[in-house]
Amino acid sequence: MSWQRYDEKKQVLTLSLYIQPGAKRTEVAGLHGEALKIRVAAPPVDGAANEALIDFLKKTFGVPAASVTLRHGASGRSKVVEIAAPAQSADILLKT
C-alpha cells in the first residue's frame, strides 16, 4: 500500500502519515515505511499536534478545516487522514 490513495468517485484523498510532534517547524520529512512522515511544530498535548497537522494539511491542499478528517490514530503517531475535494494532488507534499 502506498502512503496516498485518491478515490475519484468520492473525490477523497486518503493519506497514511507518521507524525513527529515537538519539531521546530511543521514540514514533510520524507517517507517512513508505508507512511509519509510529517514533523509538527506542536507538542503531543491536548490534541495540539493533531490541530497543527490539520492546519498544515488544509493550507497545503487549499481546503477548509472541515474537509480534513482524522480517521485513525488520534492519540498515536501513525494516522490516517482523509481530505475531501483537495485542490492539489498528494504530490504537493513531496515538494514542500
C-alpha positions in Angstrom: 0.0 0.0 0.0 1.2 3.5 -0.8 1.0 6.4 1.6 -1.6 8.0 -0.6 -4.9 6.9 -2.3 -7.3 9.0 -4.2 -10.9 7.9 -4.8 -12.0 9.8 -7.9 -15.7 8.8 -7.5 -15.9 10.3 -4.0 -13.1 12.9 -4.6 -11.4 11.9 -1.3 -7.7 11.7 -0.8 -6.6 9.3 1.9 -3.1 9.7 3.5 -1.2 7.4 5.7 1.0 9.6 7.9 3.6 9.2 10.6 3.7 12.2 12.8 6.7 13.6 14.8 5.4 16.2 17.3 7.5 18.8 19.0 9.5 19.8 16.0 10.9 23.3 15.3 8.6 23.7 12.4 5.9 21.8 10.6 7.2 20.2 7.5 7.3 17.0 5.4 10.3 14.8 6.4 10.0 12.1 3.7 8.8 8.5 3.8 8.7 6.4 6.9 7.9 2.8 5.8 4.5 2.9 4.1 3.6 6.3 5.5 4.7 9.9 4.8 6.5 11.4 7.8 5.5 14.9 8.9 7.2 16.9 11.6 4.7 19.0 13.6 5.6 22.2 15.5 3.3 21.4 18.4 3.6 19.2 21.5 1.6 16.0 21.7 -0.6 17.5 24.4 -4.3 18.1 24.4 -4.6 17.5 20.7 -2.3 20.3 19.8 -0.3 18.2 17.4 -3.4 17.0 15.6 -4.7 20.6 15.3 -1.3 21.7 13.8 -1.4 18.8 11.4 -4.9 19.6 10.2 -4.0 23.3 9.8 -0.9 22.3 7.8 -2.9 20.0 5.5 -5.8 22.4 5.0 -3.3 25.2 3.9 -1.3 22.8 1.7 -4.4 21.4 -0.1 -6.4 24.6 -0.2 -9.4 23.3 1.6 -11.4 24.3 4.7 -10.6 22.6 8.0 -14.0 20.8 7.8 -12.7 18.9 4.7 -9.8 17.4 6.6 -10.8 14.4 8.7 -8.6 12.4 11.1 -9.9 8.8 10.5 -7.5 6.8 12.7 -4.7 7.5 15.1 -5.9 10.5 17.1 -3.6 9.6 20.0 -0.7 7.9 18.2 2.0 8.8 15.8 0.5 6.7 12.9 -2.5 8.4 11.4 -4.9 8.1 8.5 -6.3 11.4 7.2 -9.0 12.0 4.6 -9.2 15.2 2.6 -12.4 15.9 0.7 -12.1 17.6 -2.7 -8.4 18.6 -2.5 -7.3 21.5 -4.7 -3.9 19.8 -5.1 -2.6 16.3 -5.6 -0.8 14.5 -2.8 2.5 15.1 -4.7 2.4 18.6 -3.4 3.5 17.2 0.0 6.8 15.9 -1.6 7.5 19.4 -2.9 7.1 21.3 0.3 
